[in-house]
């Protein structure tokens, strides 16, 4: 089995930390920016508090695309471990997948640091499954940050 790694991404967003944090904890706002382009998302479970669960189903718009969970879907389930409004949000998650390359628990920490001109949003993804390429993960995290910025700037 290949080693797991830690990935990072960050972006300065011209919006206050409180609004950006709210974009994570409001289900309607979250579904506006989190699903990658070319996918739609549905929250089946969403309880943003320490110990609270979530289950997100992402569906590829292109029926020819293969999802990590089979068919055209990526199914991610997990639990929030830190909710420290408006500074930090962290969760652990698992992809539902038969492929060992996508199995195991990954942790994502989102930090919202107020700075001149807005908020520096930092993502630290640890224990990333080796089936997620570093290039694809960097692009995905960057796209999420760009979509978050587009929604709130």
KAMOMO-V254054 format. One record per backbone hydrogen bond with DSSP energy under -1.0 kcal/mol. CO is the residue of the C=O (numbers start at 1). NH is the residue of the N-H. Records with the same first field share a line. If there is no record, write none. Layout:
CO->NH / NH
This chain:
5->128
7->125
9->123
11->121
13->15 / 119
16->20
17->21
18->22
19->23
21->24 / 25
22->26
26->30
27->31
29->32
30->34
36->39
38->61
40->59
42->57
45->55
47->49
49->52
52->80
53->47
54->78
55->44 / 45
56->76
57->42
58->74
59->40
62->65
67->70
70->73
71->67
72->60
73->69
74->58
75->96
76->56
77->94
78->54
79->92
80->51
82->90
84->87 / 88
87->112
88->84
89->110
90->81 / 82
91->108
92->79
93->106
94->77
99->102
101->131
106->93
107->126
108->91
109->124
110->89
111->122
113->120
115->118
118->115
119->13
120->113
121->11
122->111
123->9
124->109
125->7
126->107
129->132
133->137
134->138
135->139
136->140
137->141
138->142
139->143
140->144
141->145
142->146
143->147
144->148
145->149
146->150
147->151
148->152
149->153
